[in-house]
Amino acid sequence: MTRLPMAGAVKSRLVPALGAAGAAALQRELTAHALAWARAAAGGAHALEVRFTGGTVEDMRRTFGPAFDYLPQGKGDLGARMLAAFRSAADSGIGRTLVIGSDCPGLDADRLREAIGRLATHDVVLGPAHDGGYYLIGLRAPESRLFDGLGWGGATVCRNTVERARGLGLEVALLEPLADVDRPSDLRVWRRERRRRPPLPARARLSVIVPALDEAGRIGPLLDRLSRSQAELIVADGGSRDATVRLAQAHGARVVASAPGRAQQMNAGAASAEGDVLVFLHADTELPDRFENEVRAALADPRVAGGAFRFALDAPGRRYRMLERLVGWRARGLGLPYGDQALFVRADVFRGLGGFPEVELLEDVALVWAIRRRGRLVITRSAARTSGRLWREAGFARVTIANLLTVLAYFAGVSTARIARARRRLLDRRVAGAASGAATDGRCRP
């Protein structure tokens, strides 16, 4: 049970410390974190649904992905809404049901499995929270008397629930107490837990998302190569006027329409992706053979949140090999790969972060920076090979200098709009879009 993360509508006690937008961002991260653990615990053996307040089912799907069943919580106080969830499960023939919130980042798959196991021998299982409430309640059968007239939000909710249950003759099991994140003093709990996440499934599915605009000459061969994999293929089209959409569909990709702009397009593609891992691939970049195995191996350690492929160019010459080595040093030494290295990230981490910031350029740098605050970032041994067209057309030295100045300006705090204008002046306008991800009319040129 959770809320759609809308500024001003969630985590009111944290607004003085984080601001309304910051409190909403925390709500989004906590929910994505809880869903990752719940999904790991459920596996293929248990049903999992998300009951929410605020917004619509479509809002929830865009925010947390299409892999879950979303249902409004309904009306009434917390007890009435939980009782409705238990009754719905019972009506579906489900005997043991857990209801959890999204505010307890210490709740993991082991504790969820323990709670399910306890319901085999107990009527009620409760996970006490340090503030006197509870982070989990499980029942073998709905019991309205357990919730009727019970005060919510106080420091004795869990104790009162236990006493009520025992008064009704129900056997109660208690789990280990854990801390919720409701007040500014609780933020340390989130900082401690946010890098802890479940292992990916052994055969985790990948979703490859390709932002495209007028890429009829590239999209077919690119998708042909990708079709040899088991990955979900998504083309996020920014309004192509050529045959890009038709060709993408003919080559087996799902096409998602989007406003133009690389960040907007990649976010639109990610919103419809069902994979455990999201791979963002520019249309002029080729992934290596067996890229799925590389990504799964890179993310096998739960401490790793995302990564990228080693950078390579399809252009011959010593200066291009030198550039590849310099990029390798930047990516590995500074932990700063770019989007032309085919960034990949766990889907729950990406959604918890809110996706790419929708700016004119350097959305990849901003996302990488955010991922690094949530876990390790790795660079694979195999390379993603990018077209050297930009360097050939605009000039090797000019593009290299433009790239360096772009990043320096970004970390100096210059706005991305100003950086984009300066970059277009430095580079030939005919190829600036390929370099920045945004042409002079704002359209995406992957």
N, C-alpha and C positions, 0 to 999 in steps of 0.2 A: 504494500500500500504506500503510495507516494503522491507527490504533487507535480504538475507541470512546472518547470522552473521559470517562473515569470517574475521579473523585477518588481518588488513591492508587494508581492503576493505570497512569498515564502520566507522562512527563517527570519521573522521580524526581530527576534532578540539578537540576531547577529548583524542587523543593518547598521547600528552605531559603529561597529568595528570594521565592517567590510563594505558598507554602502549597499544600496538596493541591488545594483548589478552584481556586486561581488557575492552577496548572499544567494542570489539566484544561480550564479556560477557554481557555488559550493553545493547547492541543492542538486544541480545537474551532475556534478562529479560523484556525490554520494549515491545518487540513484544508479548511475552507470556502474559504480563499484559494487553495489548490492546485487544488481542484476547479473553481473559476471559471476559472483559467488553462487547465487541461486541457480543459475544455469548449469554451473559445474556440479552442484549437488543433485539437481534434477536428472541430468544425463538424459537417457532415453526412457527411464523407468517411471518418471513422475511428470504430471502435468504442471505447467507453470503459467500463471497469468498475472498481469499487472493491472491493479485497480488504482485509479487515479482521480484526483480532483483538479479542476481548472483546465481550460482548453478543451480540445476535441481529440478523438482517437487519431485523426490525421496529424495533429500537432505532436502527439506522443510518438507516432511512427517516424516523423521527421527528426525528432530529437534523439530517440533511443533505438531507431532501426525497426525493420519489419519482422524481426524474428520472434516477437512476443505477441500474445493475445492481450489486447488492451480493453478494459471495461471501466466505465465510470463507477465510482464508489457508491453513488446514490445519495439519498437524503438521510438526515438524522445525525445524531451524535456519533462519536467514534464506535461506541458499542453497537449501535444499530447497523453501522456500515460493516463492521466485522462480522456480525451475525448474518448479514445478507451474504457475505462471502462464504461463510461456513455452510449455509443452507443451499447455496448454489452448487457447491461441491458435492454435498450429500445428494441433491437431486440428480446429479450426474453419475451417481453410483460410486463416488469416491469415499472411502472409509476414514482415512487419516488425512487431516488437512493442517497445514501450518500457515499462519498469517504473520508476516514480518513487516517492519517498517524499513525505511531507507536511511535512518539516522545513525546506525550503529556499525561503523566500518570494521569493527573487530569480529563481526559475525561472518564466519567462513563456512566452507562446505562441510568440514568435519563436524562442526556444531549443528549444522542443519541435518546432517545424516544422523547424528546422535538424537536429535529431537524426534525425527521420524521413527527411529528405533524405540525410543521410550514410549511412544504411543502404542506399541504392541502390547505393553503391560500396564499402561496408565491411561486414565480417561482424559487427563489434562497435562500438558507440559508448558511450563513458563520459563522464559529467559529474563531474569530480573535485570533492570538497568540500575546504574549507580544512583540515579536521581529519584528512585522510588517507583518508577513506572516499569514497563517491561518492553523488551525489544522483539519478543517472539511469544506467540501463544499457539498451541496446537490442541486440537480436539479430535476425538474419535467420532463424535456425533454433535450436532448443533444443540446448544443448551441456552435458551433465551434468559433463564433466570440468573445465569452467570453475569449478565451485563445490565440487567434492568436496574435503573436507579443508582448505578455505580458512578461516583464522581470521577471525572477525568482531569488529568493535568496536575494532580496533587502528588505529594511525596509518599502517599500510602496506597497508591493504586494497586501495586503488585501484592502487597500484604493483604489488602482487602479482598482482592480476587482469590487469593489462596484460601482465605477464611470462608469466603462465599462457596467456593468449590467443595471444600471439605464439609461444610454445612449441608451441602446437597448430596453428600455421600460419594463424591467423586475422588478417585485416586489421583494425586497430584505429584508430578515430577518436576524438580527445579534444575535448571542448567546453571552454568557458571555465570555470575554477574558480569556485565560488560558496560562500557560507557557509551552514552549517546553523545551526539554533537549538536547542542542546542544553544549554548552560551559562548561568549568569547573565550572563557577559560577552557572550554572543551576543544578548541582548535588544535591544541597540541596532540589530542588523540588522532585527529585526521592527519596531521603531519607525520605521525608515527606509522599510521596504517596505510597511507595512500599508495606506497610503493609495493605493498603486498597484494598479490593477485593470484588467481588460480592458474595452474598450467593449462596450456592450450590442449585441445583434443589431439591425439596422435595423428589423426588425419584431418587436421584443421582445414576448413575450406577457405580458399582465397577468393577475393573479389578484386578484379583488375578494372580500374576506372580510368578511362581515357578522355580527357577534355579535347574537343575537336571543333574546328570552325573551317569550313571549306577545305577539307583534307581528303577529297576524293582520290587524289593521286597516291595517298599513303595508307588510307584506312584499310583497304582490302588486304594487301600483303601483310600488314601488321596483325590484323585479326586472324589471318590464315595461320600465322606462326603461333599465335596464342591459343588457337583452337585445338592444338595438340595436347594442351594441358586440361586439367579438370576444373580450372578456375571459372568462376562466374565472370562474364565479360559485359561491361557496361560502357557505352559511349555517351558522354554527357555533351550534347550538341548545343552550341551557343547561337544557333540561328543560321546554319549553313545555307548558302544559295546554290551550291552545286549538288552533286549526287552523294554527298557524305552519308546522309541518313539512310538512303536506300541501300547503299553498299554495306553499311554497318549491319543493317538488319539482314541482308542477304548472306552475310558472313557469320551469322549466329549471335550477334551481340544484341543486348537490350538497349534501346536508345532512350535517353532521358532528356527532355527539352529543358533548357535553362536560359536565364538571362546571360548575355555575353560577359566574359571575364573568367579567367582561369580559376580563381578561387571559388567564385559562384558555381561554376560548372562542376568542379570536383566535389563541392559540398552537396550539390544536387544528386550527383551520382552516388555518393556515399549514403545519402538518405534512403536510397532504394536498395542498397547492397545487403545481402544476407550472409556474407562470409564472416568468419571469425577474424580474418585479417584483411585489411584494405591495402591495396597496392595502387599508387597513383603514377600513371605512366604517360609521359608526353608522347604525342603522336610521331615525333621524329626520333624516338628512342626504342631500341630493341632489347628485350630481356634475354638473358642467356638461356640455353637449354636447361631443363630441369630446375627452373627458377623456383618452383613450388617447394622442392626439397630444401633448397638453400634458405628460403624464408622460414620454413618450419624449423629447421635446425637453428637458425639464428634466434628464434623466439622460444626455443625449448626451455630456456631458463626463464622462470616467471619474473625475475628481476629485470629482464629486458622488455622495454615497452615498444620499441620500434627500431628502424634501421634504414639502410639504403644500400644499393649496390655500388661496387667500385666504379669509378668514372672512366670511360674510354670514348675516344672519338674515332669515326670511321675515316679520318683523313690521314694520309701518309706523311712522314717527315719528322725530323728530330725535334723540331719545336713543339709539335703536337704531343710527342712522347714526354717532353719536359713539362708541358702543361698538365698532362695526366698525373705526373709525379707530384706536382705542386698541389693539384686538387686532392690527391690522395693524402698528402700531409695535412691539408686543411680539414678534410673530412675525418681522418683518424686522429690527428694530433689535437685539433681544436674541437672535434665533435660537431662539425658544421657541414653536413652534406647539403646539396641543393636538389631542387626538384628534378633536374635532368639526370639524377642518379636513381630514379624510380623509388621514391620514398615508400616505405611500408610501415604499418602501425597496427597494433591490436585494435579491433573495432571498438571495444569498450573504452579504451584509453582515448581514442579519437573522439568518440561521442561525449565522453566526460569533459573533454577540453572544449567542446563546442565547434569542432572542425577548424577549417582554415579561416583566419580573419579575412573578410572580403575587402581587400585593398587592391590597388592597381598592380603592385608587384611586391616581391619578397614575402609573399604569403608562405612560401616554403620555409624560409628562415624563421619566421615567427612560429610556425608549427613545430619545427625541430627544437627550438628553444623551449617551447612548452612541454614537449615530450620528455626532454631531458630532466625536467623538474619532477616527472612522474616515474622515471626509471632509466635504465641504461639504454644507450643507443649504439647499435653495432653496424659495422660495414662488412659486407660479404667479400669473399675472395673473388668470386666471379664478377664480371663487369657488365653493366648495362651500356650498350654502345649507342652513342648519340651522333646524329648527323653533324658534320663539320661545315654545313652550308653557311651558317652565319659568319664563321671566322673567314671563310673564303670570300664571301661577298662584301662584308664590311671591313675586312682587314684584321689580321691576327692581332697586331699591337693595339689597334683601336678597341676591339672587343675585350681584350684582356684588361686594358686600363679601365674601360667602362665598368667591367664587372667588379674590379677592385674598388673603384670610387663609389659604386653603388652601395656596396656593403659597408664601407667606412662611413658613408653619410647616414646609413640606416642606424648604425650603432652610435653615431653621434647625436641621434635624436631628430634628424631631419624628416619631415613628413614624407610618406611614400608618394604622395601626389607631386611634391616638388622634385623628388628623386626621379620619378618617371618622366617629368618634363625635361629635366637636365639630360637624362639618358637619351631621350629622343633627339635632342640637339646634338649630342656627341656622336651618335650613330646615324648612319644613313636611314632616313625615314622608311625607305622601301623594305628594310630588313629589321627595323627596330622592334616590331611586334614579335618577331621570332625570339629576340633576346630577352624581352621584358615580360612576355606573356600578355601584353596589352598593346594593341596597335593604337594609332593616333585617334581613332574613333572609339576607343575603349573596348573593342572586340578582342576576344581571346585568339592569339595566334600560337598554339602550342608548338 
